[in-house]
Amino acid sequence: MLKPFYIAIQLMTRIPVPQSMSNESRDQGRAVLYFPFVGLLIGTILCGLQWILQHQEHILGAVIILIVWVGITGGLHLDGLGDSADGWLGGHGDRGKTLAIMKDPRSGVAAIVIIVLLLLTKFVAISLVLGKQDYWPLLLAPMLGRVAVLPLFITTIYARPGGMGETMQQYTPRIAGWLLTIAGIVFVVYLCRWQALVVLLVVLFVAAFLRWLMKRHLGGITGDTTGAYIELIEASALIGFAITVPEIL
């Protein structure tokens, strides 16, 4: 049972685990089911940091939290976001060219711009959340980013043949994936009540739009587009929370 969880941690974070990556297809597919729990782990760390910094200026706290957030993931998803931006801009609608550009380790202007804008968006949203003294956004945003991966993997083919990503997509347990997706939604609603409606609608819209873009430009998903997807869902969730959480008087 722990092997898939360790795989999920290794894929999603830089947190060390006691075992190396399993090569079994079934373990790799089941690892997708643990993505939301890795998100909760990241969120718990961020909430703990928020509590430690509660008496600091919101801007300073937001900077520190964002740095730690990027450090926990090692910038893995940001790299996917940058590669996706370069590929979609430079590929000019050509699937083969887009995939080739996304494999290039060099970063173009599009990658730099989109990463800066994403980090700026997260920074502003975190600052607003800290000002409202609410802990749920930083706990739930990383979880929602990874819960959203479950239906993405279940309903979308893998665009780049071969490799672990395709194996994970093919061996993701479908029924368990849908049940965990529903459980994640219920968890957010339970904690946030009516605010959850706005947050979930924002996340649903962004997730559906990104999936449509992936299918249109690539015919499916890749590891890079999944990383981009997670980053953009996280930012969308933070924005949703920032505009719905009541002000502290």
N, C-alpha and C positions, 0 to 999 in steps of 0.2 A: 504493500500500500504506500510505503514511503518513497519508493523509487519515482513514481510519477510526480510526486510533490517536489522532490529534489530537482527533477528535470525542469519543472516549472520555475522554481527559484533560480536555477542556473540560466534559464532563457530570459527571464524577466528582470533579474537584478545582478548586482555584483556581490551579493551576500554569500559568503562561503558555506558550502554544505559538505557533510562528511563522506559523500559518495560521488564517484565520477558519473558522467552521463551514461545512461543505459542505451544500448543499441537495439533493444527489442522494440519492434514496431508497436506492439500493444501498449507498452509503457509510455512511449512517446505520444501515442494518441490520447491516452488517459491523462497525460500531463496537462492537456488543454482544460480539463475539468477543474484543475487546481489553480488556473489563472486568477479567478476571482479571489481566492484565499490569499494568493500572493499580493493582490491589490489591497486586501484588508491588512496584511502585514505591513505594507508600505504606509498605508493610511494610519495605522496605529503608531508607527514611528513618527510620522509627521504631527499627529495629535499630541504625542508626548513632547515633542519639540515646541509646539504651539503653547502648551501649558508652561514650559520652562521660560518661554519668552513673553509671557502674557503681560509683564510690566514694562516691556520695552516699547519703543516707538514702532508703530505698525509697519512703516516702510522698512526699517531695519529688520524686523522680524520676518517680513515677506522675503527679503533678500536671502536671509539665512535659510529659511525653509525651502526656498526654491533651489538654492545651491545643494542642500542636503538631498532634496528630491532627485535632482539630476545625478548626484553622486551615487545614490542607492541603485539607480538603473544603469549607471555607467554611460548615460547618453545613448543607449542602444536604440531606443525608439526615436530619438531626435535624429540619429544617423539615418534611420529608415525614412523619416519625414523629409530630410534633405535629399536623399537619393530619389525619392518619389517625385519631389518637385523638379529636380534636374531632368529626370526621365520624361515627365509629362510635358515640360516646356521644350526640351530639345528633341523629343521624339516626333513632334509634329503629327501625332496621330498614327504613326507607324509602330505597330506592336513590337516587332523585332528590334527596331532601333531603340525604342523606349526601354525594353528589357536590357539591352546592351549598355545603355547609358547608366541604368540603375546599378549595374555591376561594377562600374568604374569607381575606384576608391576616391578619386578626386572630387572635390566639391565645387560646383559652379555658383554663379551669382544667385540663381533661384534658390539653391539650398541655403545659402547664407541669409538671404532675405526672409525666407519662410521660417527658419529657426529663430531668428531675432524677433520676428513678429509674434511667434508662438510663445516664446519666453516672456516677452513684454506683456502679452495678454494674461498669462498665468500670474505674473508678478502683480499686475493691477488687481486681478480678481482675488488673489490671496490677501493683498492689502485691505481690500474691502471686507473680506470675510473676517480678518483679524480685528478690524474696527467694530464689527458686530458681535465679537466674542462668542462665536458659535463654533463648535468642534466637529459637527457632522460633515461639513463640506470637505475638510481635509481627510476625513476617514473614508468618505464614500466616493469621492472623485476618482482615486486610483482604482477602487473596486469596480466602479461603473465602466471605466475604460477597458477593463479586462472581462467583465461580464458580457460586454457587447461583442467580444471576440467569439463567444460561443455560437450565437446564431450566424455570425459571419462565416465561421468554419463549416458549420452544418449545411448552409445553403449555397455556398459558393465554391466553385472548383479552384484548384491551384494552377496558376498560369504558367509556372516555370517547372517543367517536368524534371523529376529526379530530386534527390536531396531529402533532408529530414522534414522540411516544411510540408512537402507533398505527403509524406508518410503520416505526419501528425494530422493533416486535414482528412486523409482517408480513414484513419483509425479512430477519429474522435467519436465516442459513443453518442449517438444521436438523441436517444430518449433522455439519458442523464444530462446531456447538454441543455435540452429544452427545460427540464425540471430545474436545473440550477439557474437558468436565465429567469424563470418565473420566481424562484426563491429570492434572487437578487433584487428583483423589482419589488416584491412584497416587503423585503427588509428595508428598502429605501422608504417605501410608503409608511411602514410602521414607525420609523424613526422621525420622519419629516412631515407627515400628515399632508396638508394641502400644498405645501411648498414642493413636495415630490412630484406633483402633477406637472408643474412648469418645468422642473429639471428634467423629468423623464421625456416630456414632449420635445424639449430642445435636443436631448441626446438622441432620441429616436429619429428626428429630422436629419441631424448631422450624420448619423450612422447610415440611414437609408441613402442619403445623397452620396456619401463616400463609396458605398457599395456599388451604386449605379456608375460612378466614375470609374471604379476599378474594372467592372465588367465591360464598360464601353471602350476603355483605352487598352486594357490588357487581356480581357476575356476572363479574368478571375483575380485571385489574390496572390501576393508574394510575401515573403518575410518583410521586405521593406515597406510595402503598403500596409501590412498589419501593424508595424511599428508606428507609421504615420497615423493610422486609424486610432490607435490607443492614445497618442498624444492629443489629437484633435477632439476625441471624446472627453478626455480629462479636462481640457480647456473649456469645452462646451458645458460640462457639468459644473465647473467652477463659476462660469458666467451665470448659469441658471441659479445657483445658490446665492451668488452675490446680489442678484436683483430681487430675490424673494425673501431672504432672511431678514426679519424685522430689525430696525435700528435699536441699539441699547440706549435707553434714556438715562 
